[in-house]
Amino acid sequence: MTHDAPAYGLWSLVIINTLFFIIFATSFSVGGWKKNWRELGMFSAFVLALFTEMYGFPLTIYFLSGWLAARYPGLDLMSHDSGHLWSTLLGLKGNPHFSVLHILSSLLIGAGFVLLGYSWRPLYEAQRAGKVATTGPYARIRHPQYVAFVAVMAGFLLQWPTVPTLLMFPVMTWVYARLARHEEQASIEQFGEAYRAYMAAVPAFIPKRSVSGLPDRKNRR
């Protein structure tokens, strides 16, 4: 099997895609890098590692080349399609860009960015008003921004798994959960019982079905 066009060494695509997703995520982050440098920095590192292997140098394919060549003889390791490792490992046929995994990946990535976008305004308005954000996605989940980042990363992993991003994902998910807990403590200190009532009514990471009974008033200690 041969490939005509180069699949890797496309560093301009690495830069363009990395900047696009970082800027897009930053645009929906209240306070930008100055306030959210930890979560945005980790997400940026994940995206950079992903696109470096997707278009720059296939480090994971390089490490697994011997095993892949022996298990899948005739597989063109330097073709772009070979980077869709789940399709190869699961024996999926056809163009991997139209596989069930890729479609699910696109849905997760899209849903993550949509959730991030819809979370921006309620949080921004609540911070300006000095109250707990309880509208929009915050009516169903306390930390939609972190859930959004995890959904986007999970989507990318379904589409293009690599050793670095597979190792980074559980660590980053744990760190995001820790950041969420720290933010909750800060919110309790700022809003007191109002935020405790919000915590009792709305789950942290798994959206609730009903939005009734939410505290929706200005809250200062």
C-alpha positions, 0 to 999 in steps of 0.5 A: 500500500502506498501513499501519494501525499505526505501525511506528516511533517505538516507543521503549518497544520499543527500550528493552525489547528492548535491555535484555532482550538486554543483561541476558540476555547479561550474566547468562551472562558470568562476572564481568559488566560489571566484567570483560567490559566490552569485549565486552559493551559492543560487543554492547550498542552493536550491539543498541541500533543494531539495535533503534533502527532496528527500532522507533525510526527506520529510518535505513537505509530513509531513506537507501535510500528513493529507490533502493527506491522506484524499484526496488520501486514500491508498496513501503510503506517505512514498514511493518515488513515493509520493514525485512526488507531481504534479503527485499525484495532477494531477492524473497521473497514472503509474510510475512518472519517465516516466510521461510527467512532469518528461520528461519535467523536465529532458529536462529543467535540461539538457538544463540548464546545456548544456547552462551553459556549452556552456556559459563558454568558450565564457565568459572566452575568452572574459574576457581574451581578455578584450572585451564584450562576444558576441559569443556562447549563448551570441550572443542570450542572455546577461545572459545565466548563470542565465537563465541556473540556473533558467531552472535547478531549474524550472526543479527540481520543475516540478520533485519534488516540496517542500515547501522550494524550491517553496518559494525559486524559485521566490526569487532566480529568482528575485535575479538573475535578480538583479545580472544581472542588477548590472553586466550590470552596471559594464560592462557599466562602463568598456566597455562604448558604446560598451556594450550599443550597445550590450544591444541594440542588444541582449535581457537580458533573452529571446533568440533572433532568429537572431544573425546578427548585433552584436558588435564584437570587443575589447572594452575598455573605 
